[in-house]
Structures are given as structure tokens and as C-alpha cells.
Amino acid sequence: MSATTPPNTIAIQGRDYVLVSVGATAAHLVARAGPADPGRPIVGHADAVLNPAYDPKELSDPSWSPRTLCGQEDWFMCPTEAGRAYETMWNSREEAVGAPSCRRCLGILDKQFPTPLPDDRLGWNVIRCVEELEQWGSIHIRGVPADQAELLRKAVRSEARKRGWVFVSSLGDGQLIVSCENALSPQRRKFVMADSMQRMHTINSGVQLPQPSWRLDWS
């Protein structure tokens, strides 16, 4: 195999990072070291046999931070389709890693971005979400712009807590899912449960139902 595979790096806001692991399942970020900072190579452990799929100069260039963004040491580059940066019996069996997943690294990285400005439509979408939570105890809003997603969640959470609701949410891929079960009165909760059972029964019988009001699109 020719040495044409680039290392597992990504560029974020004009700065290069290596995707790495530190022994657990999460993929961390290691930044390129600054001119006056200490650096280490991608393959820094002794006696490692470099994977010939990669350029050995790129693997041995000591231009990377000794620690991940979240402060972990002893990191190893996550595999690409060509495997790890060094020869191992697992090279052909591991899946390639293409994105970071360490929450601490992502949180630190997120603080480096400028704070997004609220979209003119944010307030309207918050009102819609709160209205549906009052009626159904949950909402699923789709198509949320990436720079507005966290702003929307924070705004809906703030309104929920003002009302004493217990707020549970999931955010990802442009979708916000929120549950506030105690937003419902006992009578309304009975109605929602009965409606849910009826919808499940109808769907299982093969009938196509219209989209419920609590599943809405950003607009």
C-alpha cells in the first residue's frame, strides 16, 4: 500500500486537530502546538512500527500538543480507513473515526466560537414549543439551524423552569426533543396517555396518521 493516507486530522476554525483516543470509547481532540509550545509526534510511543499507509514524516513530526483539549495524556490517533498510525493486529478490524465525541473536548472547543446571535424566529419557536409542552408534555422540533439549536434549548428550558416543570431534553442533528411530564394536569395526562395508545393502535393497523402538533418544524 502506498503512503498516501493522511493522518486522522480535522480543521476547525482554521486550526488543525488530531482525532485521538486515550483508551476509552470517546474520540478526543489534540490541537497543533503553537510555535513556542512543547510538541509531540502523532506516534510517540517507543518501539512502534509505523503503518506504511501513512507518511512517516507526518507521523513523527513533533508538532502536536502533548495533551488533549480536556487534559488527557498518552493519546493515540484514532484509526482511519487505513487503520491506526502504527502496526497492530487490530488494524483491519477497527472502524474509522471521523468526528470527536468527548463532551469535555467539545465543550472547550465550543467556547472558542463566537456567541451566535439569536435568529429573529427564535422567540416564535420558543412560544410554539411551550404551548405544545402545556398540551402534550413533550415536543419534537426538527430542522433547527445549528447556530440556534443550543439557544433554543436554553430558552425553552428557561420558560419550563419558570413554570416549575422538570425539563429533560435531547439535542442533535438539527432536532430538539423535550419532555416535561409535570407540565400536564392529571386530567390532561390521562387524555395524552389515551391519545398515545389510540395512535399506536391506529398505526399498527396500517393507517397513516397526520403529523401530531407536538412534532413541528423550525419556522
SULTARA-V15628 format. One record per pair of residues at least 12 apart in sequence whose C-alpha atoms are under 10 Angstrom apart, sorted by the first residue. I is the first residue (numbers start at 0). J is the second residue. If there is no record, write none. Layout:
I | J
I | J
This chain:
0 | 50
0 | 51
0 | 52
0 | 53
0 | 81
1 | 51
1 | 52
1 | 53
1 | 54
2 | 50
2 | 51
2 | 52
2 | 53
2 | 54
2 | 55
3 | 51
3 | 52
3 | 53
3 | 54
3 | 81
4 | 51
4 | 52
4 | 53
4 | 54
4 | 79
4 | 80
4 | 81
4 | 82
5 | 52
5 | 53
5 | 54
5 | 57
5 | 58
5 | 79
5 | 81
5 | 84
6 | 18
6 | 41
6 | 52
6 | 53
6 | 54
6 | 57
6 | 58
6 | 76
6 | 77
6 | 78
6 | 79
6 | 81
6 | 83
6 | 84
7 | 19
7 | 41
7 | 76
7 | 77
7 | 78
7 | 79
7 | 80
7 | 81
7 | 82
7 | 83
7 | 84
7 | 95
7 | 96
7 | 97
7 | 98
8 | 28
8 | 29
8 | 30
8 | 31
8 | 76
8 | 77
8 | 79
8 | 97
8 | 98
9 | 28
9 | 30
9 | 97
9 | 98
9 | 99
10 | 30
11 | 30
11 | 108
11 | 112
12 | 111
12 | 112
14 | 30
14 | 31
14 | 32
15 | 28
15 | 29
15 | 30
15 | 31
15 | 32
15 | 63
16 | 28
16 | 29
16 | 30
16 | 31
16 | 32
16 | 63
16 | 64
16 | 67
16 | 68
16 | 99
17 | 29
17 | 30
17 | 31
17 | 41
17 | 63
17 | 64
17 | 67
17 | 75
17 | 76
17 | 77
17 | 99
18 | 30
18 | 67
18 | 74
18 | 75
18 | 76
18 | 77
18 | 78
18 | 79
18 | 96
18 | 97
18 | 98
18 | 99
18 | 100
19 | 41
19 | 67
19 | 73
19 | 74
19 | 75
19 | 76
19 | 77
19 | 78
19 | 96
19 | 98
19 | 99
19 | 101
20 | 67
20 | 71
20 | 72
20 | 73
20 | 74
20 | 75
20 | 76
20 | 77
20 | 78
20 | 96
20 | 99
20 | 101
21 | 67
21 | 71
21 | 72
21 | 73
21 | 74
21 | 75
21 | 76
21 | 77
22 | 73
22 | 74
22 | 75
23 | 101
24 | 100
24 | 101
25 | 77
25 | 96
25 | 98
25 | 99
25 | 100
25 | 101
25 | 102
25 | 104
26 | 75
26 | 76
26 | 77
26 | 96
26 | 97
26 | 98
26 | 99
26 | 100
26 | 101
26 | 102
26 | 104
27 | 66
27 | 67
27 | 68
27 | 69
27 | 70
27 | 71
27 | 74
27 | 75
27 | 76
27 | 77
27 | 98
27 | 99
27 | 100
27 | 101
27 | 102
27 | 103
27 | 104
27 | 105
28 | 64
28 | 66
28 | 67
28 | 68
28 | 69
28 | 70
28 | 71
28 | 74
28 | 76
28 | 98
28 | 99
28 | 100
28 | 101
28 | 103
28 | 104
28 | 105
28 | 108
29 | 41
29 | 63
29 | 64
29 | 65
29 | 66
29 | 67
29 | 68
29 | 69
29 | 70
29 | 71
29 | 74
29 | 76
29 | 104
30 | 62
30 | 63
30 | 64
30 | 65
30 | 66
30 | 67
30 | 68
31 | 61
31 | 62
31 | 63
31 | 64
31 | 65
32 | 61
32 | 62
32 | 63
32 | 64
32 | 65
32 | 66
33 | 62
33 | 63
33 | 64
34 | 62
36 | 62
36 | 63
36 | 64
36 | 65
37 | 61
37 | 62
37 | 63
37 | 64
37 | 65
38 | 60
38 | 61
38 | 62
38 | 63
38 | 64
38 | 65
38 | 66
39 | 58
39 | 59
39 | 60
39 | 61
39 | 62
39 | 63
39 | 64
39 | 65
39 | 66
40 | 56
40 | 57
40 | 58
40 | 59
40 | 60
40 | 61
40 | 62
40 | 63
40 | 64
40 | 65
41 | 55
41 | 57
41 | 58
41 | 59
41 | 60
41 | 61
41 | 62
41 | 63
41 | 64
41 | 65
41 | 74
41 | 75
41 | 76
41 | 84
41 | 85
42 | 55
42 | 57
42 | 58
42 | 59
42 | 60
42 | 61
42 | 74
42 | 75
42 | 76
42 | 83
42 | 84
42 | 85
43 | 58
43 | 59
43 | 60
43 | 61
43 | 65
43 | 73
43 | 74
43 | 75
44 | 73
44 | 74
44 | 75
44 | 85
46 | 85
47 | 84
47 | 85
47 | 86
47 | 87
48 | 84
48 | 85
48 | 86
48 | 87
49 | 83
49 | 84
49 | 85
49 | 86
49 | 87
50 | 81
50 | 82
50 | 83
50 | 84
50 | 85
50 | 86
50 | 87
50 | 90
51 | 81
51 | 84
51 | 85
51 | 86
52 | 80
52 | 81
52 | 82
52 | 83
52 | 84
52 | 85
52 | 86
53 | 81
53 | 82
53 | 83
53 | 84
53 | 85
54 | 84
55 | 84
55 | 85
58 | 76
58 | 84
58 | 85
67 | 103
67 | 104
68 | 101
68 | 103
68 | 104
68 | 105
68 | 106
68 | 107
68 | 108
69 | 101
69 | 102
69 | 103
69 | 104
69 | 105
69 | 106
69 | 107
69 | 108
70 | 103
70 | 104
76 | 96
77 | 93
77 | 94
77 | 95
77 | 96
77 | 97
77 | 98
77 | 99
78 | 90
78 | 91
78 | 93
78 | 94
78 | 95
78 | 96
78 | 97
79 | 93
79 | 94
79 | 95
79 | 96
79 | 97
80 | 92
80 | 93
80 | 94
80 | 95
80 | 96
80 | 97
81 | 93
81 | 94
81 | 95
82 | 94
82 | 95
82 | 96
83 | 95
114 | 146
114 | 150
115 | 145
115 | 146
115 | 147
115 | 149
115 | 150
116 | 146
116 | 147
116 | 150
117 | 146
117 | 147
117 | 150
117 | 151
118 | 144
118 | 146
118 | 147
118 | 150
118 | 151
120 | 147
120 | 217
120 | 218
121 | 143
121 | 147
121 | 148
121 | 150
121 | 151
121 | 154
121 | 217
121 | 218
122 | 151
122 | 154
122 | 155
123 | 217
123 | 218
124 | 140
124 | 143
124 | 151
124 | 154
124 | 155
124 | 215
124 | 216
124 | 217
124 | 218
125 | 150
125 | 151
125 | 152
125 | 153
125 | 154
125 | 155
125 | 156
125 | 158
125 | 217
126 | 154
126 | 155
126 | 158
127 | 140
127 | 155
127 | 212
127 | 213
127 | 215
127 | 217
128 | 140
128 | 151
128 | 155
128 | 158
128 | 159
128 | 177
128 | 213
128 | 214
128 | 215
129 | 154
129 | 155
129 | 156
129 | 158
129 | 159
129 | 179
129 | 182
130 | 213
131 | 212
131 | 213
131 | 214
131 | 215
132 | 155
132 | 159
132 | 164
132 | 177
132 | 178
132 | 179
132 | 180
132 | 181
132 | 182
132 | 183
132 | 213
133 | 159
133 | 164
133 | 179
133 | 180
133 | 181
133 | 182
133 | 183
133 | 184
133 | 187
134 | 182
134 | 183
134 | 184
134 | 187
134 | 188
134 | 190
134 | 191
134 | 212
134 | 213
135 | 178
135 | 179
135 | 180
135 | 182
135 | 183
135 | 187
135 | 188
135 | 190
135 | 191
135 | 192
135 | 194
135 | 211
135 | 212
135 | 213
136 | 164
136 | 166
136 | 177
136 | 178
136 | 179
136 | 180
136 | 181
136 | 182
136 | 183
136 | 184
136 | 187
136 | 188
136 | 191
136 | 213
137 | 166
137 | 167
137 | 168
137 | 176
137 | 177
137 | 178
137 | 179
137 | 180
137 | 182
137 | 183
137 | 213
137 | 214
138 | 168
138 | 175
138 | 176
138 | 177
138 | 178
138 | 179
138 | 211
138 | 212
138 | 213
138 | 214
138 | 215
139 | 168
139 | 169
139 | 170
139 | 174
139 | 175
139 | 176
139 | 177
139 | 178
139 | 211
139 | 212
139 | 213
139 | 214
139 | 215
139 | 216
140 | 170
140 | 173
140 | 174
140 | 175
140 | 176
140 | 177
140 | 213
140 | 214
140 | 215
140 | 216
140 | 217
140 | 218
141 | 171
141 | 172
141 | 173
141 | 174
141 | 175
141 | 176
141 | 214
141 | 215
141 | 216
141 | 217
141 | 218
142 | 172
142 | 173
142 | 174
142 | 175
142 | 215
142 | 216
142 | 217
142 | 218
143 | 170
143 | 171
143 | 172
143 | 173
143 | 174
143 | 175
143 | 216
143 | 217
143 | 218
144 | 172
144 | 173
144 | 174
144 | 217
145 | 171
145 | 172
145 | 173
145 | 174
146 | 173
147 | 173
148 | 170
148 | 171
148 | 172
148 | 173
148 | 174
148 | 175
149 | 170
149 | 171
149 | 175
151 | 170
151 | 175
152 | 168
152 | 169
152 | 170
152 | 175
152 | 176
152 | 177
155 | 168
155 | 177
156 | 168
156 | 177
156 | 179
159 | 179
159 | 182
160 | 179
162 | 181
162 | 182
163 | 179
163 | 181
163 | 182
164 | 178
164 | 179
164 | 180
164 | 181
164 | 182
164 | 183
165 | 178
165 | 179
165 | 180
165 | 181
165 | 182
166 | 178
166 | 179
166 | 180
166 | 181
166 | 182
167 | 179
167 | 180
173 | 217
174 | 215
174 | 216
174 | 217
176 | 213
176 | 214
198 | 211
